[in-house]
């Protein structure tokens, strides 16, 4: 009996795509990765560099450059194509790259459709939530088999910021950034826990230790992290690479793990026809379940405002 090789296609061989690939092979999450990029020389170079690294990693993986015909039998397709915000030109919102990204997708999406690929799509291209919706709409894809990493990374940044403020390790903290991988994201503080205990209770019980925590400031610290990284070295790489690997692991290993990813809401949280990042149960079918959190009135208002913003930007992407 033949044992299936896990195969992943990655469209975009830039910083994000290459670090995502390295995270995947270093964690043994794929036996084959194929890079596709309009810059074929770069795709070949990234693939060769990654393939060389596998000699000293725990698991064998074949990494190569290819074309759209090579993704027909892939299990997962990662879309990591599009420009990064140009901070020098005053771009400080991922939505400002939407027009340029859509132009690139106009070339990519028909090629995905023609390839015969029928697996799970993970979008990373920004603005992540709107772009995932655009791809889903244009391909008429099963909405539970396309998602974006979205606030998976932002949630890690929130946990890190809380850890720095409280002294607890981020792995003992459960917290989410929700809705948009962008400027309208928010933290539902009523649901943040440390070792299962609500952070808001800790603040009340130990005011001398936690009473001075500025929750708005912590949320801003997490939200600004990507811009600090982008401004300092031109791209984010390691955090998003680890986020991609976590999502892929949950899918390939059929974990039924809960992660905050962007999915098409179909009545959840009172919305339809919008992609938003919320906790979802992931397994080898993709998004198996959307978890509806009980938000406070203020948190729901922030969610509503974020959804409105993304819906408007989605209409702009379609030229409506």
C-alpha positions in Angstrom: 0.0 0.0 0.0 1.4 3.4 -1.0 1.7 6.0 1.7 0.6 9.5 0.5 3.1 12.3 0.5 1.9 15.6 1.9 2.3 18.2 -0.9 1.9 21.9 -0.5 2.0 24.6 -3.2 3.2 28.1 -2.3 2.4 31.0 -4.7 4.9 33.7 -3.9 8.6 33.1 -3.1 9.2 36.3 -1.2 10.0 36.7 2.5 6.7 35.4 3.8 6.4 32.5 1.4 10.0 31.4 1.9 9.9 31.5 5.7 6.5 29.8 5.7 8.1 27.0 3.6 11.1 26.7 6.1 8.7 26.5 9.0 6.8 23.7 7.3 9.9 21.6 6.4 11.6 22.2 9.7 8.6 20.9 11.5 8.2 17.9 9.2 4.8 19.0 7.9 5.3 18.3 4.2 7.2 15.9 2.1 7.0 18.1 -1.0 6.7 21.9 -1.5 6.4 23.6 -4.9 7.1 27.3 -5.3 5.4 29.3 -8.0 6.4 32.9 -8.6 6.3 35.3 -11.6 10.1 35.7 -10.9 11.0 32.1 -11.8 14.7 32.6 -11.0 13.8 33.7 -7.5 11.4 30.8 -7.0 14.2 28.4 -8.1 16.7 30.0 -5.8 14.4 29.9 -2.8 13.5 26.3 -3.4 17.2 25.2 -3.8 18.2 27.1 -0.7 15.4 25.4 1.3 16.1 22.0 -0.2 19.7 22.3 1.0 18.6 23.1 4.5 16.6 19.9 4.7 19.8 17.9 4.8 20.3 19.0 8.4 16.6 18.9 9.4 14.8 16.1 11.1 12.6 15.2 8.2 13.2 14.8 4.4 11.4 17.2 2.1 11.7 17.9 -1.6 11.5 21.6 -2.4 11.4 22.8 -5.9 10.1 25.5 -8.2 7.3 24.7 -10.6 4.2 26.1 -12.3 0.5 25.8 -11.9 0.3 22.4 -13.4 2.3 21.1 -10.5 -0.4 22.0 -7.9 -3.1 19.8 -9.3 -2.4 17.0 -6.7 -1.4 19.3 -3.9 -3.2 19.0 -0.6 -2.8 22.6 0.4 -2.2 25.8 -1.6 -0.8 28.8 0.2 -1.2 32.2 -1.5 1.6 34.5 -0.4 1.7 36.9 -3.4 1.4 40.7 -3.3 3.2 43.8 -2.3 4.1 44.7 1.3 3.0 48.2 2.5 5.4 50.9 1.6 6.0 52.7 4.8 8.3 55.2 3.2 5.4 56.2 1.0 3.1 56.6 4.0 1.3 53.3 3.8 0.3 52.4 7.3 -2.8 50.2 6.7 -2.8 46.8 4.9 -5.9 47.9 3.1 -3.7 50.3 1.1 -2.2 47.4 -0.8 -5.6 46.0 -1.8 -5.7 47.5 -5.3 -2.2 46.2 -6.2 -2.9 42.8 -4.7 -6.2 42.4 -6.6 -4.3 43.2 -9.9 -1.9 40.3 -9.1 -4.8 38.0 -8.2 -6.5 38.7 -11.6 -3.6 36.7 -13.1 -3.3 34.1 -10.3 -6.9 33.1 -9.7 -7.7 31.9 -13.3 -4.5 29.8 -13.2 -5.5 28.2 -9.9 -8.9 27.3 -11.5 -7.3 25.9 -14.6 -4.8 23.8 -12.7 -7.4 21.4 -11.4 -6.3 21.9 -7.8 -9.1 20.9 -5.4 -7.5 21.0 -1.9 -7.5 23.6 0.9 -6.5 27.2 0.2 -4.7 29.2 2.9 -4.3 32.9 2.1 -1.6 35.1 3.6 -1.7 37.9 1.1 -2.8 41.3 2.6 -5.3 42.6 3.3 -5.7 39.0 4.4 -9.4 38.8 5.2 -10.6 40.7 2.1 -8.2 38.9 -0.2 -9.4 35.5 1.1 -13.0 36.5 0.4 -12.0 37.7 -3.1 -10.3 34.4 -4.0 -13.3 32.4 -2.6 -15.8 34.4 -4.6 -13.8 34.3 -7.9 -13.2 30.5 -7.6 -16.6 29.8 -6.2 -14.7 27.7 -3.6 -16.2 25.7 -0.7 -16.1 28.4 2.0 -14.9 25.8 4.6 -11.9 24.9 2.4 -10.4 28.4 2.1 -9.2 30.5 5.0 -6.6 33.0 6.0 -4.1 32.9 8.8 -5.4 36.4 9.6 -5.2 37.1 13.4 -3.4 33.8 14.2 -0.3 35.9 14.3 -1.9 38.9 15.9 -3.2 36.7 18.7 0.4 35.5 19.3 1.4 39.1 19.5 -1.4 39.8 22.0 -0.3 36.9 24.2 3.3 38.2 24.1 2.3 41.7 25.0 0.2 40.4 28.0 3.2 38.2 29.1 5.5 41.2 29.1 3.0 43.2 31.1 2.1 40.6 33.6 5.2 38.3 33.9 3.3 35.2 33.0 4.6 33.1 30.1 2.6 33.6 26.9 1.9 29.9 26.6 -0.1 30.1 29.9 -2.2 32.9 28.5 -5.3 32.4 26.3 -6.2 35.5 24.3 -7.3 36.5 20.9 -7.2 39.3 18.5 -10.3 39.1 16.4 -12.0 40.2 13.2 -9.3 41.8 10.9 -5.6 41.2 10.4 -5.4 44.9 10.3 -6.2 48.2 11.9 -9.7 47.3 13.1 -8.7 44.2 15.0 -9.6 44.2 18.7 -9.0 42.1 21.8 -12.0 40.8 23.7 -10.6 41.3 27.2 -13.6 39.7 28.9 -12.4 36.4 27.5 -8.6 36.6 28.2 -7.5 34.0 30.8 -4.3 33.1 32.6 -4.2 29.4 33.5 -8.0 29.4 32.9 -8.6 32.3 35.2 -10.0 35.5 33.7 -7.5 38.3 33.6 -10.1 40.8 34.7 -10.6 38.8 37.9 -6.9 38.8 38.5 -6.9 42.6 38.2 -9.6 42.9 40.7 -8.1 40.4 43.1 -4.5 41.7 42.9 -4.8 45.5 42.3 -1.4 46.1 43.7 0.1 43.8 41.1 -2.1 44.2 38.1 -4.2 47.3 38.8 -2.0 49.5 36.7 -2.3 47.4 33.6 -3.4 49.5 30.6 -5.3 47.1 28.5 -5.8 49.5 25.6 -2.0 50.1 25.6 -1.3 46.4 25.5 -3.7 45.9 22.6 -2.0 48.7 20.7 1.4 47.2 21.5 0.3 44.0 19.8 -1.3 45.7 16.9 1.8 47.9 16.2 4.2 44.9 16.3 3.9 44.2 12.7 4.6 47.7 11.7 7.7 47.9 14.0 9.0 44.7 12.3 8.2 46.0 8.9 9.8 49.3 9.5 12.9 47.7 11.0 13.7 45.1 8.4 11.2 45.5 5.5 9.1 42.4 6.1 7.7 40.1 8.7 8.9 36.5 8.4 9.4 34.3 11.4 6.1 35.0 13.2 4.0 34.4 10.1 6.0 31.3 9.2 5.2 29.8 12.6 1.6 30.8 12.2 1.4 29.1 8.8 2.9 25.9 10.3 0.4 25.9 13.1 -2.6 26.1 10.8 -1.2 23.5 8.4 -0.4 21.1 11.3 -4.0 21.5 12.6 -5.3 20.5 9.1 -2.9 17.8 8.1 -2.9 16.1 11.6 -6.7 16.3 11.8 -6.3 18.0 15.2 -9.7 19.6 15.6 -7.7 22.4 17.1 -9.1 25.9 17.7 -7.2 28.7 16.1 -8.3 32.2 15.2 -8.5 32.2 11.4 -10.5 34.2 8.9 -13.4 32.3 7.4 -16.7 33.2 5.6 -19.3 33.8 8.2 -22.6 32.2 7.4 -24.8 33.5 10.1 -22.3 33.3 13.0 -22.0 36.5 15.0 -25.0 37.8 13.1 -23.2 38.1 9.7 -23.1 36.5 6.3 -21.0 37.2 3.2 -18.0 38.5 5.0 -14.6 36.9 6.0 -13.6 37.7 9.6 -11.1 36.1 11.9 -12.8 34.2 14.8 -11.9 31.0 16.7 -12.4 28.0 14.4 -12.0 24.3 14.7 -9.6 23.1 12.1 -9.2 19.5 10.8 -8.4 17.8 7.5 -11.7 19.2 6.0 -10.5 22.7 6.7 -12.8 24.9 8.9 -15.0 22.3 10.6 -16.7 24.7 13.0 -16.9 28.3 13.8 -16.9 29.0 17.6 -19.2 31.8 18.6 -17.8 33.7 21.6 -20.0 35.6 24.0 -18.8 39.2 23.5 -19.7 42.1 25.7 -21.7 44.9 24.2 -18.6 47.0 23.8 -16.7 44.2 22.2 -19.5 43.4 19.8 -19.6 47.1 18.8 -15.9 46.8 17.8 -16.6 43.6 15.9 -19.4 45.3 14.1 -17.2 48.2 13.1 -14.5 46.0 11.9 -16.9 43.9 9.8 -18.3 47.0 8.3 -14.9 48.2 7.3 -14.0 44.9 5.7 -17.3 44.6 3.9 -16.7 48.0 2.3 -13.2 47.1 1.3 -14.4 43.9 -0.2 -16.9 45.8 -2.4 -13.9 48.0 -3.4 -11.9 44.9 -4.4 -14.8 43.8 -6.6 -15.1 47.3 -8.1 -18.6 47.8 -6.7 
